[in-house]
Amino acid sequence: MPEHILSILLHPLCIVIGSYLLGSLSFAVIVSRIMGLSDPRSYGSQNPGATNVLRSGNKKAAILTLLFDALKGWLPVFWVIQYGAALGVGESTAALAGVAAFMGHLYPVFFKFQGGKGVATALGVLMGVNPWLGLAIALTWIAVAWFFRYSSLAALLAAILAPVYYTLGGDILWPLQSPLLGLLCLMSILLVWRHRENLNRLLAGTESKLGAKKEAT
């Protein structure tokens, strides 16, 4: 590839745009279409995410959705952190790439800007920042979901604790970088905002639990 084209592709703006486009791939919808399932936006919470796909009763589709939604958050952040320094980009670009991929999932250009709530993609971003950080958040989500059976409650607590874990482990388990801390704080705020209706239902005692089947349509 010619050097001038490569330099354009590696410009931070191009990386951010590419990350957003990658994040805009709504795998809940894509996987459901490929597997001949109903559109996840037409039943349950109408949220195109792995938890709602699980309500279809197809665990394989839900797992694939989870993995691909996480992958699209992980890939741009991991790539910039691992190879960016040699290419002239650093942690700030990694943070922007993570935000872009996350925002792509929330507001996907390919799906009329109607996306999911971003839990799996946020987890992928955390894995890209540091695998141990991602694992800590994943275990937090699993523990809360296992004991309380509420995916939304697990997501809310995991979102709030992500920047806390990152700060506590900073310079001990991983290097503490201000741009990446800002990324985690922004994602946490957006995750809580996207789950505001779930929070209201949790407080009202009407939130659906994990394992609930899709509603008839």
PyMOL commands that place a pseudoatom at each C-alpha (Angstrom):
pseudoatom trace, name=CA, resn=MET, resi=1, chain=A, elem=C, hetatm=0, pos=[0.000, 0.000, 0.000]
pseudoatom trace, name=CA, resn=PRO, resi=2, chain=A, elem=C, hetatm=0, pos=[1.429, 3.460, -0.926]
pseudoatom trace, name=CA, resn=GLU, resi=3, chain=A, elem=C, hetatm=0, pos=[2.858, 5.279, 2.088]
pseudoatom trace, name=CA, resn=HIS, resi=4, chain=A, elem=C, hetatm=0, pos=[0.688, 8.384, 1.677]
pseudoatom trace, name=CA, resn=ILE, resi=5, chain=A, elem=C, hetatm=0, pos=[-2.513, 6.286, 1.613]
pseudoatom trace, name=CA, resn=LEU, resi=6, chain=A, elem=C, hetatm=0, pos=[-1.371, 4.379, 4.686]
pseudoatom trace, name=CA, resn=SER, resi=7, chain=A, elem=C, hetatm=0, pos=[-0.665, 7.631, 6.525]
pseudoatom trace, name=CA, resn=ILE, resi=8, chain=A, elem=C, hetatm=0, pos=[-4.197, 8.842, 5.731]
pseudoatom trace, name=CA, resn=LEU, resi=9, chain=A, elem=C, hetatm=0, pos=[-5.769, 5.606, 6.964]
pseudoatom trace, name=CA, resn=LEU, resi=10, chain=A, elem=C, hetatm=0, pos=[-3.768, 5.826, 10.191]
pseudoatom trace, name=CA, resn=HIS, resi=11, chain=A, elem=C, hetatm=0, pos=[-4.789, 9.414, 10.873]
pseudoatom trace, name=CA, resn=PRO, resi=12, chain=A, elem=C, hetatm=0, pos=[-6.693, 9.601, 14.193]
pseudoatom trace, name=CA, resn=LEU, resi=13, chain=A, elem=C, hetatm=0, pos=[-9.799, 10.935, 12.448]
pseudoatom trace, name=CA, resn=CYS, resi=14, chain=A, elem=C, hetatm=0, pos=[-9.885, 7.961, 10.069]
pseudoatom trace, name=CA, resn=ILE, resi=15, chain=A, elem=C, hetatm=0, pos=[-9.375, 5.565, 12.971]
pseudoatom trace, name=CA, resn=VAL, resi=16, chain=A, elem=C, hetatm=0, pos=[-12.283, 7.161, 14.835]
pseudoatom trace, name=CA, resn=ILE, resi=17, chain=A, elem=C, hetatm=0, pos=[-14.567, 7.040, 11.779]
pseudoatom trace, name=CA, resn=GLY, resi=18, chain=A, elem=C, hetatm=0, pos=[-13.616, 3.413, 11.111]
pseudoatom trace, name=CA, resn=SER, resi=19, chain=A, elem=C, hetatm=0, pos=[-14.292, 2.533, 14.749]
pseudoatom trace, name=CA, resn=TYR, resi=20, chain=A, elem=C, hetatm=0, pos=[-17.720, 4.159, 14.601]
pseudoatom trace, name=CA, resn=LEU, resi=21, chain=A, elem=C, hetatm=0, pos=[-18.623, 2.283, 11.420]
pseudoatom trace, name=CA, resn=LEU, resi=22, chain=A, elem=C, hetatm=0, pos=[-17.489, -0.986, 12.980]
pseudoatom trace, name=CA, resn=GLY, resi=23, chain=A, elem=C, hetatm=0, pos=[-19.544, -0.222, 16.078]
pseudoatom trace, name=CA, resn=SER, resi=24, chain=A, elem=C, hetatm=0, pos=[-22.558, 0.488, 13.876]
pseudoatom trace, name=CA, resn=LEU, resi=25, chain=A, elem=C, hetatm=0, pos=[-22.792, -3.179, 12.888]
pseudoatom trace, name=CA, resn=SER, resi=26, chain=A, elem=C, hetatm=0, pos=[-25.752, -4.332, 15.002]
pseudoatom trace, name=CA, resn=PHE, resi=27, chain=A, elem=C, hetatm=0, pos=[-24.979, -8.018, 15.395]
pseudoatom trace, name=CA, resn=ALA, resi=28, chain=A, elem=C, hetatm=0, pos=[-28.209, -8.714, 17.275]
pseudoatom trace, name=CA, resn=VAL, resi=29, chain=A, elem=C, hetatm=0, pos=[-30.063, -7.885, 14.075]
pseudoatom trace, name=CA, resn=ILE, resi=30, chain=A, elem=C, hetatm=0, pos=[-27.464, -9.403, 11.724]
pseudoatom trace, name=CA, resn=VAL, resi=31, chain=A, elem=C, hetatm=0, pos=[-27.180, -12.713, 13.588]
pseudoatom trace, name=CA, resn=SER, resi=32, chain=A, elem=C, hetatm=0, pos=[-30.962, -12.978, 13.966]
pseudoatom trace, name=CA, resn=ARG, resi=33, chain=A, elem=C, hetatm=0, pos=[-31.480, -12.439, 10.239]
pseudoatom trace, name=CA, resn=ILE, resi=34, chain=A, elem=C, hetatm=0, pos=[-28.846, -15.003, 9.290]
pseudoatom trace, name=CA, resn=MET, resi=35, chain=A, elem=C, hetatm=0, pos=[-30.335, -17.578, 11.687]
pseudoatom trace, name=CA, resn=GLY, resi=36, chain=A, elem=C, hetatm=0, pos=[-33.904, -16.900, 10.543]
pseudoatom trace, name=CA, resn=LEU, resi=37, chain=A, elem=C, hetatm=0, pos=[-35.080, -15.443, 13.859]
pseudoatom trace, name=CA, resn=SER, resi=38, chain=A, elem=C, hetatm=0, pos=[-37.424, -12.557, 14.531]
pseudoatom trace, name=CA, resn=ASP, resi=39, chain=A, elem=C, hetatm=0, pos=[-35.936, -9.085, 14.572]
pseudoatom trace, name=CA, resn=PRO, resi=40, chain=A, elem=C, hetatm=0, pos=[-34.934, -8.452, 18.225]
pseudoatom trace, name=CA, resn=ARG, resi=41, chain=A, elem=C, hetatm=0, pos=[-36.370, -4.954, 17.893]
pseudoatom trace, name=CA, resn=SER, resi=42, chain=A, elem=C, hetatm=0, pos=[-39.844, -6.499, 17.551]
pseudoatom trace, name=CA, resn=TYR, resi=43, chain=A, elem=C, hetatm=0, pos=[-40.162, -8.333, 20.885]
pseudoatom trace, name=CA, resn=GLY, resi=44, chain=A, elem=C, hetatm=0, pos=[-39.194, -8.256, 24.553]
pseudoatom trace, name=CA, resn=SER, resi=45, chain=A, elem=C, hetatm=0, pos=[-37.417, -5.037, 25.446]
pseudoatom trace, name=CA, resn=GLN, resi=46, chain=A, elem=C, hetatm=0, pos=[-37.060, -4.275, 21.703]
pseudoatom trace, name=CA, resn=ASN, resi=47, chain=A, elem=C, hetatm=0, pos=[-33.379, -3.696, 22.407]
pseudoatom trace, name=CA, resn=PRO, resi=48, chain=A, elem=C, hetatm=0, pos=[-30.970, -5.087, 19.777]
pseudoatom trace, name=CA, resn=GLY, resi=49, chain=A, elem=C, hetatm=0, pos=[-28.634, -6.750, 22.240]
pseudoatom trace, name=CA, resn=ALA, resi=50, chain=A, elem=C, hetatm=0, pos=[-27.604, -10.201, 23.426]
pseudoatom trace, name=CA, resn=THR, resi=51, chain=A, elem=C, hetatm=0, pos=[-29.922, -10.249, 26.452]
pseudoatom trace, name=CA, resn=ASN, resi=52, chain=A, elem=C, hetatm=0, pos=[-33.000, -9.566, 24.331]
pseudoatom trace, name=CA, resn=VAL, resi=53, chain=A, elem=C, hetatm=0, pos=[-31.889, -12.095, 21.685]
pseudoatom trace, name=CA, resn=LEU, resi=54, chain=A, elem=C, hetatm=0, pos=[-31.762, -14.634, 24.526]
pseudoatom trace, name=CA, resn=ARG, resi=55, chain=A, elem=C, hetatm=0, pos=[-35.494, -14.031, 25.011]
pseudoatom trace, name=CA, resn=SER, resi=56, chain=A, elem=C, hetatm=0, pos=[-36.024, -15.620, 21.594]
pseudoatom trace, name=CA, resn=GLY, resi=57, chain=A, elem=C, hetatm=0, pos=[-35.013, -18.916, 23.199]
pseudoatom trace, name=CA, resn=ASN, resi=58, chain=A, elem=C, hetatm=0, pos=[-31.990, -19.325, 20.917]
pseudoatom trace, name=CA, resn=LYS, resi=59, chain=A, elem=C, hetatm=0, pos=[-28.914, -19.395, 23.171]
pseudoatom trace, name=CA, resn=LYS, resi=60, chain=A, elem=C, hetatm=0, pos=[-26.514, -19.815, 20.255]
pseudoatom trace, name=CA, resn=ALA, resi=61, chain=A, elem=C, hetatm=0, pos=[-27.754, -16.591, 18.651]
pseudoatom trace, name=CA, resn=ALA, resi=62, chain=A, elem=C, hetatm=0, pos=[-27.432, -14.753, 21.961]
pseudoatom trace, name=CA, resn=ILE, resi=63, chain=A, elem=C, hetatm=0, pos=[-23.857, -15.990, 22.476]
pseudoatom trace, name=CA, resn=LEU, resi=64, chain=A, elem=C, hetatm=0, pos=[-22.849, -15.034, 18.937]
pseudoatom trace, name=CA, resn=THR, resi=65, chain=A, elem=C, hetatm=0, pos=[-24.398, -11.592, 19.402]
pseudoatom trace, name=CA, resn=LEU, resi=66, chain=A, elem=C, hetatm=0, pos=[-22.503, -11.123, 22.669]
pseudoatom trace, name=CA, resn=LEU, resi=67, chain=A, elem=C, hetatm=0, pos=[-19.173, -12.188, 21.176]
pseudoatom trace, name=CA, resn=PHE, resi=68, chain=A, elem=C, hetatm=0, pos=[-19.420, -10.067, 18.024]
pseudoatom trace, name=CA, resn=ASP, resi=69, chain=A, elem=C, hetatm=0, pos=[-20.709, -6.992, 19.878]
pseudoatom trace, name=CA, resn=ALA, resi=70, chain=A, elem=C, hetatm=0, pos=[-17.786, -7.329, 22.297]
pseudoatom trace, name=CA, resn=LEU, resi=71, chain=A, elem=C, hetatm=0, pos=[-15.320, -7.904, 19.453]
pseudoatom trace, name=CA, resn=LYS, resi=72, chain=A, elem=C, hetatm=0, pos=[-16.229, -4.666, 17.696]
pseudoatom trace, name=CA, resn=GLY, resi=73, chain=A, elem=C, hetatm=0, pos=[-15.465, -2.751, 20.897]
pseudoatom trace, name=CA, resn=TRP, resi=74, chain=A, elem=C, hetatm=0, pos=[-12.248, -4.641, 21.601]
pseudoatom trace, name=CA, resn=LEU, resi=75, chain=A, elem=C, hetatm=0, pos=[-10.624, -4.539, 18.169]
pseudoatom trace, name=CA, resn=PRO, resi=76, chain=A, elem=C, hetatm=0, pos=[-10.016, -0.796, 17.604]
pseudoatom trace, name=CA, resn=VAL, resi=77, chain=A, elem=C, hetatm=0, pos=[-8.897, -0.126, 21.188]
pseudoatom trace, name=CA, resn=PHE, resi=78, chain=A, elem=C, hetatm=0, pos=[-6.573, -3.147, 21.313]
pseudoatom trace, name=CA, resn=TRP, resi=79, chain=A, elem=C, hetatm=0, pos=[-5.114, -2.349, 17.914]
pseudoatom trace, name=CA, resn=VAL, resi=80, chain=A, elem=C, hetatm=0, pos=[-4.299, 1.272, 18.771]
pseudoatom trace, name=CA, resn=ILE, resi=81, chain=A, elem=C, hetatm=0, pos=[-2.859, 0.425, 22.203]
pseudoatom trace, name=CA, resn=GLN, resi=82, chain=A, elem=C, hetatm=0, pos=[-0.719, -2.406, 20.839]
pseudoatom trace, name=CA, resn=TYR, resi=83, chain=A, elem=C, hetatm=0, pos=[0.493, -0.874, 17.578]
pseudoatom trace, name=CA, resn=GLY, resi=84, chain=A, elem=C, hetatm=0, pos=[-0.359, 2.813, 17.773]
pseudoatom trace, name=CA, resn=ALA, resi=85, chain=A, elem=C, hetatm=0, pos=[2.912, 4.026, 19.277]
pseudoatom trace, name=CA, resn=ALA, resi=86, chain=A, elem=C, hetatm=0, pos=[4.916, 2.722, 16.318]
pseudoatom trace, name=CA, resn=LEU, resi=87, chain=A, elem=C, hetatm=0, pos=[2.423, 4.395, 13.978]
pseudoatom trace, name=CA, resn=GLY, resi=88, chain=A, elem=C, hetatm=0, pos=[2.359, 7.762, 15.725]
pseudoatom trace, name=CA, resn=VAL, resi=89, chain=A, elem=C, hetatm=0, pos=[-0.915, 7.443, 17.661]
pseudoatom trace, name=CA, resn=GLY, resi=90, chain=A, elem=C, hetatm=0, pos=[-1.353, 6.890, 21.391]
pseudoatom trace, name=CA, resn=GLU, resi=91, chain=A, elem=C, hetatm=0, pos=[-3.751, 6.515, 24.298]
pseudoatom trace, name=CA, resn=SER, resi=92, chain=A, elem=C, hetatm=0, pos=[-5.850, 9.529, 23.335]
pseudoatom trace, name=CA, resn=THR, resi=93, chain=A, elem=C, hetatm=0, pos=[-6.596, 7.955, 19.955]
pseudoatom trace, name=CA, resn=ALA, resi=94, chain=A, elem=C, hetatm=0, pos=[-7.346, 4.622, 21.655]
pseudoatom trace, name=CA, resn=ALA, resi=95, chain=A, elem=C, hetatm=0, pos=[-9.832, 6.383, 23.932]
pseudoatom trace, name=CA, resn=LEU, resi=96, chain=A, elem=C, hetatm=0, pos=[-11.488, 8.139, 20.995]
pseudoatom trace, name=CA, resn=ALA, resi=97, chain=A, elem=C, hetatm=0, pos=[-11.645, 4.850, 19.063]
pseudoatom trace, name=CA, resn=GLY, resi=98, chain=A, elem=C, hetatm=0, pos=[-13.337, 3.201, 22.040]
pseudoatom trace, name=CA, resn=VAL, resi=99, chain=A, elem=C, hetatm=0, pos=[-15.875, 6.001, 22.367]
pseudoatom trace, name=CA, resn=ALA, resi=100, chain=A, elem=C, hetatm=0, pos=[-16.550, 5.881, 18.624]
pseudoatom trace, name=CA, resn=ALA, resi=101, chain=A, elem=C, hetatm=0, pos=[-17.143, 2.110, 18.575]
pseudoatom trace, name=CA, resn=PHE, resi=102, chain=A, elem=C, hetatm=0, pos=[-19.390, 2.400, 21.628]
pseudoatom trace, name=CA, resn=MET, resi=103, chain=A, elem=C, hetatm=0, pos=[-21.365, 5.290, 20.138]
pseudoatom trace, name=CA, resn=GLY, resi=104, chain=A, elem=C, hetatm=0, pos=[-21.676, 3.327, 16.916]
pseudoatom trace, name=CA, resn=HIS, resi=105, chain=A, elem=C, hetatm=0, pos=[-23.431, 0.577, 18.827]
pseudoatom trace, name=CA, resn=LEU, resi=106, chain=A, elem=C, hetatm=0, pos=[-25.742, 3.029, 20.581]
pseudoatom trace, name=CA, resn=TYR, resi=107, chain=A, elem=C, hetatm=0, pos=[-26.496, 5.036, 17.432]
pseudoatom trace, name=CA, resn=PRO, resi=108, chain=A, elem=C, hetatm=0, pos=[-25.670, 2.846, 14.390]
pseudoatom trace, name=CA, resn=VAL, resi=109, chain=A, elem=C, hetatm=0, pos=[-25.654, 4.644, 11.065]
pseudoatom trace, name=CA, resn=PHE, resi=110, chain=A, elem=C, hetatm=0, pos=[-26.615, 1.391, 9.294]
pseudoatom trace, name=CA, resn=PHE, resi=111, chain=A, elem=C, hetatm=0, pos=[-29.750, 0.893, 11.426]
pseudoatom trace, name=CA, resn=LYS, resi=112, chain=A, elem=C, hetatm=0, pos=[-31.373, 4.331, 11.501]
pseudoatom trace, name=CA, resn=PHE, resi=113, chain=A, elem=C, hetatm=0, pos=[-29.369, 5.274, 14.630]
pseudoatom trace, name=CA, resn=GLN, resi=114, chain=A, elem=C, hetatm=0, pos=[-31.487, 2.891, 16.734]
pseudoatom trace, name=CA, resn=GLY, resi=115, chain=A, elem=C, hetatm=0, pos=[-29.000, 0.731, 18.591]
pseudoatom trace, name=CA, resn=GLY, resi=116, chain=A, elem=C, hetatm=0, pos=[-28.573, -1.284, 21.748]
pseudoatom trace, name=CA, resn=LYS, resi=117, chain=A, elem=C, hetatm=0, pos=[-27.579, -0.278, 25.237]
pseudoatom trace, name=CA, resn=GLY, resi=118, chain=A, elem=C, hetatm=0, pos=[-23.902, -1.034, 24.777]
pseudoatom trace, name=CA, resn=VAL, resi=119, chain=A, elem=C, hetatm=0, pos=[-23.072, -3.504, 27.558]
pseudoatom trace, name=CA, resn=ALA, resi=120, chain=A, elem=C, hetatm=0, pos=[-21.250, -6.091, 25.433]
pseudoatom trace, name=CA, resn=THR, resi=121, chain=A, elem=C, hetatm=0, pos=[-19.475, -3.441, 23.347]
pseudoatom trace, name=CA, resn=ALA, resi=122, chain=A, elem=C, hetatm=0, pos=[-18.399, -1.614, 26.496]
pseudoatom trace, name=CA, resn=LEU, resi=123, chain=A, elem=C, hetatm=0, pos=[-17.011, -4.888, 27.850]
pseudoatom trace, name=CA, resn=GLY, resi=124, chain=A, elem=C, hetatm=0, pos=[-15.067, -5.328, 24.626]
pseudoatom trace, name=CA, resn=VAL, resi=125, chain=A, elem=C, hetatm=0, pos=[-13.630, -1.835, 25.000]
pseudoatom trace, name=CA, resn=LEU, resi=126, chain=A, elem=C, hetatm=0, pos=[-12.562, -2.675, 28.568]
pseudoatom trace, name=CA, resn=MET, resi=127, chain=A, elem=C, hetatm=0, pos=[-10.893, -5.863, 27.334]
pseudoatom trace, name=CA, resn=GLY, resi=128, chain=A, elem=C, hetatm=0, pos=[-9.027, -3.743, 24.813]
pseudoatom trace, name=CA, resn=VAL, resi=129, chain=A, elem=C, hetatm=0, pos=[-7.863, -1.354, 27.533]
pseudoatom trace, name=CA, resn=ASN, resi=130, chain=A, elem=C, hetatm=0, pos=[-6.668, -4.255, 29.700]
pseudoatom trace, name=CA, resn=PRO, resi=131, chain=A, elem=C, hetatm=0, pos=[-7.828, -7.905, 29.787]
pseudoatom trace, name=CA, resn=TRP, resi=132, chain=A, elem=C, hetatm=0, pos=[-7.686, -8.022, 33.603]
pseudoatom trace, name=CA, resn=LEU, resi=133, chain=A, elem=C, hetatm=0, pos=[-9.910, -4.972, 33.832]
pseudoatom trace, name=CA, resn=GLY, resi=134, chain=A, elem=C, hetatm=0, pos=[-12.366, -6.525, 31.406]
pseudoatom trace, name=CA, resn=LEU, resi=135, chain=A, elem=C, hetatm=0, pos=[-12.317, -9.788, 33.350]
pseudoatom trace, name=CA, resn=ALA, resi=136, chain=A, elem=C, hetatm=0, pos=[-13.004, -7.975, 36.644]
pseudoatom trace, name=CA, resn=ILE, resi=137, chain=A, elem=C, hetatm=0, pos=[-16.021, -6.223, 35.142]
pseudoatom trace, name=CA, resn=ALA, resi=138, chain=A, elem=C, hetatm=0, pos=[-17.265, -9.415, 33.477]
pseudoatom trace, name=CA, resn=LEU, resi=139, chain=A, elem=C, hetatm=0, pos=[-17.088, -11.278, 36.797]
pseudoatom trace, name=CA, resn=THR, resi=140, chain=A, elem=C, hetatm=0, pos=[-18.921, -8.412, 38.491]
pseudoatom trace, name=CA, resn=TRP, resi=141, chain=A, elem=C, hetatm=0, pos=[-21.696, -8.600, 35.898]
pseudoatom trace, name=CA, resn=ILE, resi=142, chain=A, elem=C, hetatm=0, pos=[-21.922, -12.395, 36.201]
pseudoatom trace, name=CA, resn=ALA, resi=143, chain=A, elem=C, hetatm=0, pos=[-22.042, -12.319, 40.006]
pseudoatom trace, name=CA, resn=VAL, resi=144, chain=A, elem=C, hetatm=0, pos=[-24.809, -9.703, 40.155]
pseudoatom trace, name=CA, resn=ALA, resi=145, chain=A, elem=C, hetatm=0, pos=[-26.810, -11.338, 37.345]
pseudoatom trace, name=CA, resn=TRP, resi=146, chain=A, elem=C, hetatm=0, pos=[-26.467, -14.778, 38.963]
pseudoatom trace, name=CA, resn=PHE, resi=147, chain=A, elem=C, hetatm=0, pos=[-27.673, -13.699, 42.395]
pseudoatom trace, name=CA, resn=PHE, resi=148, chain=A, elem=C, hetatm=0, pos=[-30.351, -11.185, 41.403]
pseudoatom trace, name=CA, resn=ARG, resi=149, chain=A, elem=C, hetatm=0, pos=[-31.324, -12.413, 37.899]
pseudoatom trace, name=CA, resn=TYR, resi=150, chain=A, elem=C, hetatm=0, pos=[-31.494, -8.888, 36.526]
pseudoatom trace, name=CA, resn=SER, resi=151, chain=A, elem=C, hetatm=0, pos=[-29.292, -8.152, 33.521]
pseudoatom trace, name=CA, resn=SER, resi=152, chain=A, elem=C, hetatm=0, pos=[-29.965, -4.420, 33.828]
pseudoatom trace, name=CA, resn=LEU, resi=153, chain=A, elem=C, hetatm=0, pos=[-28.920, -4.291, 37.491]
pseudoatom trace, name=CA, resn=ALA, resi=154, chain=A, elem=C, hetatm=0, pos=[-25.712, -6.157, 36.652]
pseudoatom trace, name=CA, resn=ALA, resi=155, chain=A, elem=C, hetatm=0, pos=[-25.015, -3.727, 33.813]
pseudoatom trace, name=CA, resn=LEU, resi=156, chain=A, elem=C, hetatm=0, pos=[-25.630, -0.662, 35.981]
pseudoatom trace, name=CA, resn=LEU, resi=157, chain=A, elem=C, hetatm=0, pos=[-23.331, -1.819, 38.774]
pseudoatom trace, name=CA, resn=ALA, resi=158, chain=A, elem=C, hetatm=0, pos=[-20.637, -2.933, 36.333]
pseudoatom trace, name=CA, resn=ALA, resi=159, chain=A, elem=C, hetatm=0, pos=[-20.818, 0.431, 34.549]
pseudoatom trace, name=CA, resn=ILE, resi=160, chain=A, elem=C, hetatm=0, pos=[-20.426, 2.371, 37.783]
pseudoatom trace, name=CA, resn=LEU, resi=161, chain=A, elem=C, hetatm=0, pos=[-17.558, 0.201, 38.996]
pseudoatom trace, name=CA, resn=ALA, resi=162, chain=A, elem=C, hetatm=0, pos=[-15.519, 0.209, 35.747]
pseudoatom trace, name=CA, resn=PRO, resi=163, chain=A, elem=C, hetatm=0, pos=[-13.742, 3.558, 36.326]
pseudoatom trace, name=CA, resn=VAL, resi=164, chain=A, elem=C, hetatm=0, pos=[-13.424, 2.697, 40.036]
pseudoatom trace, name=CA, resn=TYR, resi=165, chain=A, elem=C, hetatm=0, pos=[-11.630, -0.572, 39.256]
pseudoatom trace, name=CA, resn=TYR, resi=166, chain=A, elem=C, hetatm=0, pos=[-9.443, 1.169, 36.693]
pseudoatom trace, name=CA, resn=THR, resi=167, chain=A, elem=C, hetatm=0, pos=[-8.417, 3.866, 39.170]
pseudoatom trace, name=CA, resn=LEU, resi=168, chain=A, elem=C, hetatm=0, pos=[-7.766, 1.432, 42.042]
pseudoatom trace, name=CA, resn=GLY, resi=169, chain=A, elem=C, hetatm=0, pos=[-5.654, -0.824, 39.839]
pseudoatom trace, name=CA, resn=GLY, resi=170, chain=A, elem=C, hetatm=0, pos=[-3.831, 2.039, 38.163]
pseudoatom trace, name=CA, resn=ASP, resi=171, chain=A, elem=C, hetatm=0, pos=[-0.011, 1.806, 38.157]
pseudoatom trace, name=CA, resn=ILE, resi=172, chain=A, elem=C, hetatm=0, pos=[-0.318, -1.562, 39.945]
pseudoatom trace, name=CA, resn=LEU, resi=173, chain=A, elem=C, hetatm=0, pos=[-2.136, -3.867, 37.537]
pseudoatom trace, name=CA, resn=TRP, resi=174, chain=A, elem=C, hetatm=0, pos=[-2.062, -1.535, 34.519]
pseudoatom trace, name=CA, resn=PRO, resi=175, chain=A, elem=C, hetatm=0, pos=[-0.717, 1.929, 33.663]
pseudoatom trace, name=CA, resn=LEU, resi=176, chain=A, elem=C, hetatm=0, pos=[-3.164, 4.669, 34.635]
pseudoatom trace, name=CA, resn=GLN, resi=177, chain=A, elem=C, hetatm=0, pos=[-3.831, 6.862, 31.609]
pseudoatom trace, name=CA, resn=SER, resi=178, chain=A, elem=C, hetatm=0, pos=[-6.036, 9.962, 31.866]
pseudoatom trace, name=CA, resn=PRO, resi=179, chain=A, elem=C, hetatm=0, pos=[-7.556, 9.589, 28.353]
pseudoatom trace, name=CA, resn=LEU, resi=180, chain=A, elem=C, hetatm=0, pos=[-8.569, 5.997, 29.074]
pseudoatom trace, name=CA, resn=LEU, resi=181, chain=A, elem=C, hetatm=0, pos=[-10.006, 6.948, 32.465]
pseudoatom trace, name=CA, resn=GLY, resi=182, chain=A, elem=C, hetatm=0, pos=[-12.040, 9.624, 30.695]
pseudoatom trace, name=CA, resn=LEU, resi=183, chain=A, elem=C, hetatm=0, pos=[-13.247, 6.985, 28.225]
pseudoatom trace, name=CA, resn=LEU, resi=184, chain=A, elem=C, hetatm=0, pos=[-14.432, 4.733, 31.050]
pseudoatom trace, name=CA, resn=CYS, resi=185, chain=A, elem=C, hetatm=0, pos=[-16.200, 7.569, 32.853]
pseudoatom trace, name=CA, resn=LEU, resi=186, chain=A, elem=C, hetatm=0, pos=[-17.995, 8.631, 29.667]
pseudoatom trace, name=CA, resn=MET, resi=187, chain=A, elem=C, hetatm=0, pos=[-19.086, 5.075, 28.882]
pseudoatom trace, name=CA, resn=SER, resi=188, chain=A, elem=C, hetatm=0, pos=[-20.326, 4.637, 32.446]
pseudoatom trace, name=CA, resn=ILE, resi=189, chain=A, elem=C, hetatm=0, pos=[-22.449, 7.766, 32.229]
pseudoatom trace, name=CA, resn=LEU, resi=190, chain=A, elem=C, hetatm=0, pos=[-23.888, 6.716, 28.869]
pseudoatom trace, name=CA, resn=LEU, resi=191, chain=A, elem=C, hetatm=0, pos=[-24.593, 3.178, 30.078]
pseudoatom trace, name=CA, resn=VAL, resi=192, chain=A, elem=C, hetatm=0, pos=[-26.488, 4.463, 33.102]
pseudoatom trace, name=CA, resn=TRP, resi=193, chain=A, elem=C, hetatm=0, pos=[-28.405, 6.878, 30.864]
pseudoatom trace, name=CA, resn=ARG, resi=194, chain=A, elem=C, hetatm=0, pos=[-29.321, 4.122, 28.405]
pseudoatom trace, name=CA, resn=HIS, resi=195, chain=A, elem=C, hetatm=0, pos=[-30.575, 1.996, 31.308]
pseudoatom trace, name=CA, resn=ARG, resi=196, chain=A, elem=C, hetatm=0, pos=[-32.657, 4.743, 32.920]
pseudoatom trace, name=CA, resn=GLU, resi=197, chain=A, elem=C, hetatm=0, pos=[-35.953, 3.036, 32.030]
pseudoatom trace, name=CA, resn=ASN, resi=198, chain=A, elem=C, hetatm=0, pos=[-34.636, -0.241, 33.426]
pseudoatom trace, name=CA, resn=LEU, resi=199, chain=A, elem=C, hetatm=0, pos=[-33.698, 1.576, 36.609]
pseudoatom trace, name=CA, resn=ASN, resi=200, chain=A, elem=C, hetatm=0, pos=[-37.238, 2.917, 36.924]
pseudoatom trace, name=CA, resn=ARG, resi=201, chain=A, elem=C, hetatm=0, pos=[-38.644, -0.585, 36.431]
pseudoatom trace, name=CA, resn=LEU, resi=202, chain=A, elem=C, hetatm=0, pos=[-36.202, -1.999, 38.973]
pseudoatom trace, name=CA, resn=LEU, resi=203, chain=A, elem=C, hetatm=0, pos=[-37.389, 0.532, 41.520]
pseudoatom trace, name=CA, resn=ALA, resi=204, chain=A, elem=C, hetatm=0, pos=[-41.012, -0.270, 40.655]
pseudoatom trace, name=CA, resn=GLY, resi=205, chain=A, elem=C, hetatm=0, pos=[-40.417, -4.027, 40.806]
pseudoatom trace, name=CA, resn=THR, resi=206, chain=A, elem=C, hetatm=0, pos=[-41.563, -4.584, 37.211]
pseudoatom trace, name=CA, resn=GLU, resi=207, chain=A, elem=C, hetatm=0, pos=[-38.225, -5.291, 35.511]
pseudoatom trace, name=CA, resn=SER, resi=208, chain=A, elem=C, hetatm=0, pos=[-38.112, -8.641, 33.672]
pseudoatom trace, name=CA, resn=LYS, resi=209, chain=A, elem=C, hetatm=0, pos=[-35.596, -11.213, 34.852]
pseudoatom trace, name=CA, resn=LEU, resi=210, chain=A, elem=C, hetatm=0, pos=[-33.070, -13.213, 32.881]
pseudoatom trace, name=CA, resn=GLY, resi=211, chain=A, elem=C, hetatm=0, pos=[-34.591, -16.245, 31.203]
pseudoatom trace, name=CA, resn=ALA, resi=212, chain=A, elem=C, hetatm=0, pos=[-37.914, -14.601, 30.407]
pseudoatom trace, name=CA, resn=LYS, resi=213, chain=A, elem=C, hetatm=0, pos=[-39.249, -15.614, 26.998]
pseudoatom trace, name=CA, resn=LYS, resi=214, chain=A, elem=C, hetatm=0, pos=[-40.102, -13.147, 24.282]
pseudoatom trace, name=CA, resn=GLU, resi=215, chain=A, elem=C, hetatm=0, pos=[-43.503, -11.552, 24.358]
pseudoatom trace, name=CA, resn=ALA, resi=216, chain=A, elem=C, hetatm=0, pos=[-46.051, -12.562, 21.776]
pseudoatom trace, name=CA, resn=THR, resi=217, chain=A, elem=C, hetatm=0, pos=[-46.253, -10.216, 18.807]
for i in range(1, 217): cmd.bond("trace and resi %d" % i, "trace and resi %d" % (i + 1))
show_as sticks, trace
zoom trace
